[in-house]
Amino acid sequence: MPRRGVDEWFWTVNDLQRLQAEMTQSRPGVASGKCWEPRIDLIEEETRFIIKAEIAGVRGEDIQLIYLPERNSIVIRGIRADDAPTQGRRFHQLEIPSGEFAREVSLPEVPLDFQNMRAQYKKGFLFVMIPKADTIVITRTITFQGP
């Protein structure tokens, strides 16, 4: 049997990071006791921010958006039902999570207009549009009284 070199006995940081990512992504929600988290893009345009969430298979009425002003973030929460019957089936690979999901998206520290926030759900993606608020400059003239 050939001898192994020292570098073959130890994992590199990249190996460990890849393994951790694979384990956390493929672990089902039931086994981990946690909700699954959809993938998110946060995009800034000139007049607004757009949150794009990948949540295919979720019904629109099963999605909630919650603004947390103390954390300046939005929570996207919902549930993806698994309607497939399990009786008489054998599963060889399960990668699509089902059940409850939640994802908190931290927003940049800029004035935003949450009163005019809109959401649209199409082709498996949720789009949340948050307009930037107009900056209001308050000017005040102060007159000093002399002694």
N, C-alpha and C positions, 0 to 999 in steps of 0.2 A: 504494500500500500504506500503510495507516495505521501511524503510529508507536506503538510500545509504551511504556507508562509504566515507570518504574524498578521498581515493585513487581511487574510481570509477569515480570521477568527472574530474580527470586530466589524461592527456595522458602522457605516459612515453616517453623518448627520442627515444627508440627503435620503439614505435608505430608511432611517427612522422616521423622518418627516413624511415620506411617501407611505410607509406602513401605517402611521397614525391617521393620515388622511383617508386611506382605503378602509380602515376599520371603522372610523366614525361615519363615513358616508354609507357604508353597506350595512351597518348595524340597524336592524329594524327598530322602530319606535317602541314596540312592545318590550323588546329585550332591554333597551336602554332606559325605559321609564320616562323618556322625553318625547316632546313633539319633534316632528321633522321640520327642517327649515328650508324654505324655497330659496333659490338663487335670486339675487337682487342686483340690479344696476341702478346707480344714482347718477343722473345726467343733468348738467347745468346748461341752460340756454340763456340768451340775453335777458329774457323777461320771466323765466320760470325754471323750476326744477321738475324733473320727471323721475319718478320711481317706477322701474319696470321689474315686475316679479313674475317668475316662471311658475305657474300653478295650474298646469293642464289638468283637466278632469274635475275641477272644482266648480260647483254650481255658483252662479253669481250671488244667490241668496244666502250662501254659506260663507261669505267673506265679510269680515269686519275691518274697518279702519279706525284706529284710536290714536288721537293726538295727545302726547304727554308733554305739556308745556314746561314742566319743571326739568325735563331732560332734553327738551327741544328735539323730540323724535316722534316718529310715527310707527305704530305697531300694526302689522298686517297679520290677521288671525283668521282661521277658518278650519274647515274640515274637508278632506277628500275621502268620500265613501268608497269602500271596496265592496261592490255589489256582486262580485263573482262568487258563485257557489263553490264551496270547497269539497262537497261530498263527491266521492268517486274520482278525485283528481290527485295527481302527484305533481309537486312543484319541483322543478330542477334548477330554477334560478328565479329569485325575486329581488329586483332592484328598485322597483317603483314604490315609494313609500305611500302609505295611506293612513288615514286617521287624522288627528288634529295636527295643525301646524301653526307656528307663530314665528315672526321675524321682526325685530326692532331695527329701524333704520334711523341712525343719527343724522340730523340735518345740519348744514353749515350755519354758522352764526351770522346770518343776514336777515333783515326784516322780510317776513313772508306774510302773504295774505291768505290765511286759512279759511276765511269766510267764503272765498271763491275757489276753493280747492275742488277739483273734479276727478272722477275716476272712470275708467273705461276698461272693459274686459273683452278681449277678442283673441281668438286663435291660441288659447292657452296662456295668454299673458295678461296680467293686470297692469294698467298704466295709471299712475296717480300723478296728476298735474297740479303743482302748487305754484301759483304766481308769486313773483317777488313783489313786495309792497313798495309803493312809492315812498321815498325818504321824505319825511316832513321836517323841514327846518323851521324851528320856532325862533323868532327874533323878538327881542324885547328891549325897549329903550328905558334905561334907568337914569333918572335925574338925581343928582346929589344936592342935598341942601347944605349950604355952607353954615359955619358957626355964627 
